[in-house]
Amino acid sequence: MRCIKCGSIIEEGLKGRPPIAAKYRVKCRAERPRQRNRKYECVPKHDAYLREHYHGGLLQRGRVIRALARVTGFPRWYIKRQAQRLGLTMHTNQRSWTPDDLVILERLLGKVSAVTIAKKLKRTEARRNENQGLGELSARLRGIHHA
């Protein structure tokens, strides 16, 4: 048998047996792009529908997601993720931690509640909890009682 891509003779099969229904040599098969079996495949007309209608308030977006889910059969989470990929979702503006913030965090950690620390830093409590990668501070974060 000959390879479809390069025309070379295909190597022998397993344990010296002839190859069974092989179309490509091993090397040519390895060079081919992988074909994914995607469970959900968004087509351009779905993307265009999202771009056109995915705006307005939460109720409007909910209607768009519901309508698209009904038509395509895709779950809601996939449609929301596709909207995010298309750049249609709102991005949160997260400030990075300044050295002053870290000093205040270290000073108050373990002494006052998480809510008080969040107010002092002018951040949400969830954002303050994201800073658990500070080594020794992360161990002290677990001891805070949430009010």
KOLZA-393671 format. One record per residue (C-alpha): chain; x, y, z; residue in three letters. Coordinates in steps of 0.2 Angstrom, whole numbers, plus 2048, in hexadecimal, padded with zeros to 3 digits. Example, Ala and Ser with C-alpha at 12.3 -4.5 7.8 and 13.67 -1.06 7.14 Angstrom:
! KOLZA-393671
{atom "A",{83E,7EA,827},"ALA"} {atom "A",{844,7FB,824},"SER"} 
***
This chain:
! KOLZA-393671
{atom "A",{800,800,800},"MET"} {atom "A",{806,812,7FD},"ARG"} {atom "A",{804,821,807},"CYS"} {atom "A",{7F7,82E,801},"ILE"} {atom "A",{802,83D,806},"LYS"} {atom "A",{813,838,800},"CYS"} {atom "A",{810,829,7F5},"GLY"} {atom "A",{81D,81F,7FF},"SER"} {atom "A",{81A,80C,803},"ILE"} {atom "A",{812,80B,814},"ILE"} {atom "A",{81C,801,821},"GLU"} {atom "A",{817,7F0,827},"GLU"} {atom "A",{809,7EE,834},"GLY"} {atom "A",{80B,7E7,845},"LEU"} {atom "A",{817,7D8,847},"LYS"} {atom "A",{81B,7D7,835},"GLY"} {atom "A",{809,7D6,82F},"ARG"} {atom "A",{803,7E0,820},"PRO"} {atom "A",{7FB,7F1,825},"PRO"} {atom "A",{7E8,7F1,826},"ILE"} {atom "A",{7DF,800,81D},"ALA"} {atom "A",{7ED,80C,820},"ALA"} {atom "A",{7ED,81C,816},"LYS"} {atom "A",{7FD,825,81D},"TYR"} {atom "A",{80E,820,821},"ARG"} {atom "A",{812,822,834},"VAL"} {atom "A",{81C,831,831},"LYS"} {atom "A",{80F,839,826},"CYS"} {atom "A",{801,835,832},"ARG"} {atom "A",{80B,83E,840},"ALA"} {atom "A",{80D,84D,836},"GLU"} {atom "A",{7FA,84F,832},"ARG"} {atom "A",{7F1,85C,83D},"PRO"} {atom "A",{7E7,854,84B},"ARG"} {atom "A",{7D4,854,848},"GLN"} {atom "A",{7CB,858,858},"ARG"} {atom "A",{7BA,850,85C},"ASN"} {atom "A",{7B2,85F,863},"ARG"} {atom "A",{7A2,85D,86C},"LYS"} {atom "A",{79C,86F,868},"TYR"} {atom "A",{7A0,878,858},"GLU"} {atom "A",{79B,88A,857},"CYS"} {atom "A",{798,890,845},"VAL"} {atom "A",{79A,8A1,83F},"PRO"} {atom "A",{787,8A4,83E},"LYS"} {atom "A",{786,8A1,851},"HIS"} {atom "A",{795,8AD,854},"ASP"} {atom "A",{78C,8BA,84A},"ALA"} {atom "A",{77C,8B8,853},"TYR"} {atom "A",{786,8BA,864},"LEU"} {atom "A",{78F,8C9,85E},"ARG"} {atom "A",{77E,8D1,858},"GLU"} {atom "A",{774,8CD,867},"HIS"} {atom "A",{780,8CB,876},"TYR"} {atom "A",{77E,8DC,87E},"HIS"} {atom "A",{773,8E5,88A},"GLY"} {atom "A",{76E,8E0,89B},"GLY"} {atom "A",{76E,8CF,8A3},"LEU"} {atom "A",{75D,8CB,89E},"LEU"} {atom "A",{761,8CE,88C},"GLN"} {atom "A",{771,8C3,88C},"ARG"} {atom "A",{767,8B6,895},"GLY"} {atom "A",{75A,8B6,887},"ARG"} {atom "A",{768,8B5,87A},"VAL"} {atom "A",{770,8A6,882},"ILE"} {atom "A",{760,89D,885},"ARG"} {atom "A",{75B,8A0,872},"ALA"} {atom "A",{76C,89A,86C},"LEU"} {atom "A",{76C,88B,878},"ALA"} {atom "A",{75B,886,871},"ARG"} {atom "A",{760,887,85F},"VAL"} {atom "A",{771,87F,860},"THR"} {atom "A",{76F,873,86F},"GLY"} {atom "A",{77F,87A,877},"PHE"} {atom "A",{780,87C,88A},"PRO"} {atom "A",{77F,88E,891},"ARG"} {atom "A",{791,88D,898},"TRP"} {atom "A",{797,88A,886},"TYR"} {atom "A",{78E,899,87F},"ILE"} {atom "A",{794,8A4,88D},"LYS"} {atom "A",{7A6,89E,88A},"ARG"} {atom "A",{7A4,8A1,877},"GLN"} {atom "A",{79E,8B3,87B},"ALA"} {atom "A",{7AD,8B5,885},"GLN"} {atom "A",{7B9,8AF,877},"ARG"} {atom "A",{7B1,8BB,86B},"LEU"} {atom "A",{7B4,8C9,878},"GLY"} {atom "A",{7A2,8CD,87B},"LEU"} {atom "A",{7A3,8CB,88E},"THR"} {atom "A",{7A7,8D9,89A},"MET"} {atom "A",{7B9,8D8,8A2},"HIS"} {atom "A",{7BC,8DC,8B4},"THR"} {atom "A",{7C9,8E9,8B8},"ASN"} {atom "A",{7D4,8E1,8C5},"GLN"} {atom "A",{7E1,8EC,8CD},"ARG"} {atom "A",{7F2,8E4,8D0},"SER"} {atom "A",{7F8,8E3,8E2},"TRP"} {atom "A",{803,8F1,8E7},"THR"} {atom "A",{811,8F0,8F4},"PRO"} {atom "A",{806,8FB,900},"ASP"} {atom "A",{7F7,8EF,8FE},"ASP"} {atom "A",{803,8E0,903},"LEU"} {atom "A",{809,8E9,912},"VAL"} {atom "A",{7F7,8ED,918},"ILE"} {atom "A",{7F2,8DB,914},"LEU"} {atom "A",{800,8D4,91E},"GLU"} {atom "A",{7FD,8E0,92D},"ARG"} {atom "A",{7EB,8DC,92E},"LEU"} {atom "A",{7EB,8CA,92A},"LEU"} {atom "A",{7E5,8BF,938},"GLY"} {atom "A",{7E0,8CD,943},"LYS"} {atom "A",{7D0,8D4,93B},"VAL"} {atom "A",{7C3,8CC,930},"SER"} {atom "A",{7C4,8CA,91D},"ALA"} {atom "A",{7B6,8D7,91A},"VAL"} {atom "A",{7C0,8E4,924},"THR"} {atom "A",{7D0,8E0,91A},"ILE"} {atom "A",{7C6,8E1,90A},"ALA"} {atom "A",{7BF,8F2,90F},"LYS"} {atom "A",{7D0,8F9,914},"LYS"} {atom "A",{7D8,8F4,903},"LEU"} {atom "A",{7C8,8FA,8FA},"LYS"} {atom "A",{7C6,8E9,8F2},"ARG"} {atom "A",{7B9,8DB,8F2},"THR"} {atom "A",{7BC,8CD,8FE},"GLU"} {atom "A",{7BE,8C0,8F0},"ALA"} {atom "A",{7CB,8CB,8E8},"ARG"} {atom "A",{7D5,8CB,8F8},"ARG"} {atom "A",{7D4,8B8,8F9},"ASN"} {atom "A",{7DC,8B7,8E8},"GLU"} {atom "A",{7EC,8BD,8F0},"ASN"} {atom "A",{7EF,8AC,8F9},"GLN"} {atom "A",{7FF,8A9,8EF},"GLY"} {atom "A",{809,8B3,8FB},"LEU"} {atom "A",{811,8A4,904},"GLY"} {atom "A",{811,8A7,917},"GLU"} {atom "A",{802,8B3,915},"LEU"} {atom "A",{7F7,8A5,90D},"SER"} {atom "A",{7F8,89A,91D},"ALA"} {atom "A",{7F2,8A9,927},"ARG"} {atom "A",{7E4,8AC,91B},"LEU"} {atom "A",{7DB,89C,91F},"ARG"} {atom "A",{7D9,8A1,931},"GLY"} {atom "A",{7CF,8B0,92D},"ILE"} {atom "A",{7BC,8AF,932},"HIS"} {atom "A",{7B1,8B6,925},"HIS"} {atom "A",{7A4,8C2,92C},"ALA"} 
***
